[in-house]
C-alpha cells in the first residue's frame, strides 16, 4: 500500500479513490440535492456537521462495490475516512465546516 491516496475522476462524474490504510476502492458518485436532504433527515448539520458529512459520504459511496452505511465509516481507519471525506465536493459540506 502507498502512503498516498489515489483519486481519479471519471467522465460519468464518479470519483474513484484507493484508500491509503486499507487499500479498498471507493467510488463516490455525483450527489444530488436529495442526497443532502436525506442526510440532513438522519443527522442535523447544524448540531453535528461531521455526522452529517459522514451520512452524506455514506450515501454517495460504494466500497469494493458494496453500499456503505454511516456506521461503516465509524469503524474505519481515520486515514481512510479522511480520504473519503476529502473526495466530497466542498460545497456539499455544512457551512462553517472546513473541507478536508
C-alpha positions in Angstrom: 0.0 0.0 0.0 1.2 3.5 -0.7 1.3 6.4 1.7 -0.8 8.4 -0.8 -4.5 8.3 -1.5 -5.1 7.7 -5.2 -8.0 9.6 -6.7 -9.3 9.6 -10.2 -12.3 11.5 -11.7 -14.2 9.8 -14.5 -16.3 11.2 -17.3 -19.5 9.8 -15.7 -19.0 12.2 -12.7 -17.8 9.5 -10.3 -14.6 9.7 -8.4 -12.6 6.6 -7.6 -10.4 6.6 -4.5 -8.0 3.9 -3.4 -7.9 4.2 0.4 -4.5 4.6 1.9 -4.9 2.4 5.0 -7.0 -0.5 3.8 -6.3 -0.4 0.0 -10.0 -0.7 -0.7 -11.5 1.0 -3.7 -14.2 3.7 -3.1 -16.4 5.0 -5.8 -18.1 8.3 -5.0 -21.0 9.2 -7.3 -22.0 12.7 -8.1 -24.5 13.9 -5.5 -27.9 15.5 -5.9 -29.8 17.8 -3.7 -32.0 15.0 -2.5 -28.8 13.3 -1.1 -28.2 16.3 1.1 -31.8 16.4 2.2 -31.8 12.7 3.1 -28.5 13.0 5.0 -30.0 16.0 6.9 -33.0 13.9 7.9 -30.8 11.5 9.7 -28.3 14.0 11.1 -28.8 17.7 11.8 -26.0 19.5 10.1 -26.3 22.4 12.5 -25.7 20.3 15.6 -23.4 17.5 14.1 -21.7 18.7 11.0 -19.2 15.8 11.0 -22.1 13.2 11.4 -24.0 14.9 8.5 -20.9 14.8 6.3 -20.4 11.1 7.1 -24.0 10.3 6.4 -23.7 12.2 3.0 -20.4 10.4 2.2 -22.0 7.0 3.0 -25.0 7.8 0.7 -22.7 8.7 -2.2 -20.1 5.9 -1.7 -19.6 2.3 -2.5 -16.6 0.4 -1.2 -15.4 -2.5 -3.3 -18.9 -2.4 -5.0 -20.9 -2.6 -1.7 -23.2 0.1 -0.3 -21.9 2.0 2.8 -23.7 2.9 6.0 -22.5 5.8 8.2 -21.8 3.1 10.9 -19.4 1.5 8.5 -17.4 4.8 8.3 -17.4 4.9 12.1 -15.5 1.7 12.3 -13.0 2.5 9.5 -9.4 3.7 10.0 -9.4 7.5 10.3 -7.0 7.9 7.4 -9.5 6.1 5.1 -12.4 8.2 6.4 -10.4 11.3 5.8 -9.7 10.2 2.2 -13.4 9.6 1.6 -14.5 12.9 3.1 -11.8 14.6 1.0 -13.5 13.2 -2.1 -16.8 15.0 -1.4 -17.3 18.3 -3.2 -16.5 21.2 -0.8 -19.9 22.8 -1.2 -21.7 19.7 0.0 -20.3 20.2 3.5 -22.3 22.2 6.0 -21.5 25.9 6.2 -18.6 26.6 8.6 -17.2 23.1 8.3 -13.7 23.1 6.8 -13.3 21.0 3.7 -10.8 18.1 4.3 
